[in-house]
Amino acid sequence: MRITRKFPYLGAFGVLGFGLVACSDSAPPAPQGAISVHLQGSLSGGTCSPGAHWVNAPFNKAGTPLVDATTVQARAVDGENQMAVNCSVKPSGDKFSVNGEITSPAVDANNNPVDPTIIHVTTTIGAGETAAKGSISLSDERTGTFYSSSECTVSVVGTIMPNQLAVEAGKIWARITCLNVIDPSNNDPGTRCEIDSGYFVLENCDTGG
């Protein structure tokens, strides 16, 4: 039996609006992006019930990351191939408020549809910042439910050349790591996970203008 899951952030995140577009104007490009995070057991002792694995949006059957510090192998484009991408990267003082979510269909080893992969990231970060606070919520077939953490660190400064990491209005390419990635409904310390490596790219996002 397949489980229907509701993403807890949808009510707050909502549907992005771009205002009225005149008949002679072309539609804005669709939001797109990719997120790859490596879920593993907590170094503080948690065994991470879903097991160590990469969570990718768009889904990657090979189980290897699609985005890193210099390369994006595939992007999810909102409205294409059953993908959904909602994102905003809005100026906030001298920083940018980032809110992004990617939903991707997924399949098992026999190409049978399984529950979709959903990843949501948030942060407020400035250009050149290496340790901004952030949060993540994710779900895939292996987690079976949403795991989340508000103890994430986000960086837009790369150590590998060419440096692709950056943030500006409407787009971001960043590194993310997280402690205490848990299923909020389960307080067992043994289920605690960490994200020891992860990157995300969001483009054509709402700028709030």
N, C-alpha and C positions, 0 to 999 in steps of 0.2 A: 504494500500500500504506500503510495506516495504521500508525503506530508506537505500540506500547504502552509507556508510560513508568511507572516506579515513582517515587513521591515519596520522596525520601531521608529525610524527617523522620517518616514515619508510625510507624516503630517506636518512636521516642522519645516522640512526641506521644500515640499510643495513642487509645483510645476513652474518652471522658469518662464517669464514673459519677456518679450522683446518689444512690446508696444505695437502701434499700428504701422504698417508698412504700405507706402503708396503703391499704386498699381504699377508705376514705372520702375519701382525699386526692386532689386533682386532680394530674395530671402537670405538671411544671414546664414553662414555655414553652420552645419549641425555640430553640436558639442561632440567631442571625441576624446579618447584617452585609453590608458592601460594602467593596471595596478598588479604588481607581483610582490607577494610577501611570503616569507618562509616561517611557518609555524613550527615550533619545536618545544620540547620539554623545558620547564623553568629551571634555571641554574640554581634556584633556591630550593629545589627538591620536587617540584611538580612533574608528573609523568606525561601530562598533556594527552588526555584521552583520545583525541582524534589522530594522534601520531604525528611525527615530523613529516611535513610535506609542504609544497608550494601551493599557495592559493592564488589563482590567476583570473583576472578579468580583463580581456576576454578569456574564456576557458581554453586551456591548452591540454589536450589529451595526453601529450608526452610527459606532462608533469614537471616541466622545466620552466624557469622564469622567462617571461616575454619582454621585460623591461629591466634595464640595469642603469649604471651610471653614464653609459655612452650610447646605448642602442635600444630601439623599440622595434621588436620583431613583428608585432601586430597591434592594431588599435581597434577598439570598439567604437563604432559610429552610431550615434543615437538614431534609432528608427531603421537601422539596417541589420538584416540577419537576426531578427528578434532581440537585438541589443537595445539597452536603454542607458543613456549617459545624461546625468543631470549634474551641472557644476556651476559654481560661481567663484571668481577670483576678483574680489572688489577692493579698491583702495580703502584703507582704514588708517588715517593719519599717515605716518611714514612707513606703514606696513600694509599687508594685504590679508584680508579675511578669506580663507579658502574653505570651500564646502563642496565635496565631490562624491558622487555615487555612480557605480557601474554595475549593471545587472546583465549577466550573460547566460544563455542556455548552456547546458552541459550534458554529456553522455557518459555511459559507463564503458567498460572494456569491449562490450559487444555492440556499441553504438546505440544503446537504448537510452532514451531521454531520462535524466534524473533531475533532482531539484536544481534550480539555477544557482549559479555562484553570484553572490551579492557582496560588494565591498564598499564601505563608506568611510571617507577620511575627512577630518577637519583640522585646521590649524590657523593661527594668525602669525604671519612670518614676514620679515623684512628682507630686502635684497642683501645678500651676503651673510645672512644669519645661519648659524650652524647648530643651534640647540633650542629651537622654538618648541613650545609645548603643543601637543596634538592629541587626537583621539582616533580610534578606529573601531569599526564594527564589521564583522564578516561572517559569512555562512556559505558552506558548500556541502556536497554530499557526504564528506567525511566528518565534518563537525556535527551535522544533523540538526543544528540549531545555531543561533547567533552567539558568537564569542566577541567580547568587546574589551577595550581598555581605554582609560583616560590618561595612561602613563606612557605616552609616546613622545619621542624626540624626532623633530623634523629638521632637515638641513637642505639648503639650496646652494651649498658650496661643495664642489666635487674635488676629489683627490686624484682622479684618473683623467688623463688628457686624451682627447679634447674635453674640456669641461662643459658638459651640456646642462648641468643643474642651474636653475634660475627661476625667478618669479617676476611677473609683471602683470598688469591688468589683463585679465582674460585668460592667462595661461600660467602653468607651473610645471616644473620637472624637479622632483625632490626625492631625497632618501628618507626612509622612516624606519624606526625601530621602536619596539614597545615591550614594556614589562607588564606582568599580571594580566594577560589576556585570558579572560574567564567567561564561562557561561554564567550570567548573573543569577540564574535560577538554581545553581549548584554551588554550595559553599565548601565543598570538599577540596582542601588544598592540593590533593593529588591530581586534580583536573587542570591545574594552572598551566598555562602555556606562555611562551614569549615569542616575539618576532625579532629574530637576531639580524635579519637582513630584509630590506624591502625598498622598492622604488615605485613612484607613480608619476604619470604624465596626464595632465588635463589641458585641453585646448579648446578654443572657440567658446569659452565659458562666459556667463553673464558678468558684466563689469559694473553693473549698478548704474550705468549712465543713462 
